């Protein structure tokens, strides 16, 4: 299932549908791929690199906002932007949504990653919510 749909995008950035494009499904799909790869890189490979990461075991709703913000920052706003320095609102929004993505993504890691380890379709106990300590400072 997709983490985010056009309806989710409409909720956070309705103005993108006023630009002559009615469907951003491809961009949302690319953003979902990015999000799952970042989760795998930042969390799974450090915690359990012995078994295969299965992105279908993630809770879709946990990553909806991250996926929408990633789509806006990495795929949608660049398509709408002229990249001219003078009065380009999409370029400014690109920066805004990039920051929102980073905040949301980090917050979900701090809350705990819901991963249906046993594959029963339910993340019902704390053994399937993985906290990720982001407080370590590396030099």
Secondary structure, 3 states (H helix, E strand, C coil): CCCCCHHHHHHHCHHHHHCCCCCCHHHHHHHHHHHHHHHHHHHHHHHCCCCCCCHHHECHHHHHHHHHHHHHHHHHHHHHCCCCCCCCHHHHHHHHHHHHHHHHHHHHHHHCEEECCCCCCCCCCHHHEECCCCCCCCC
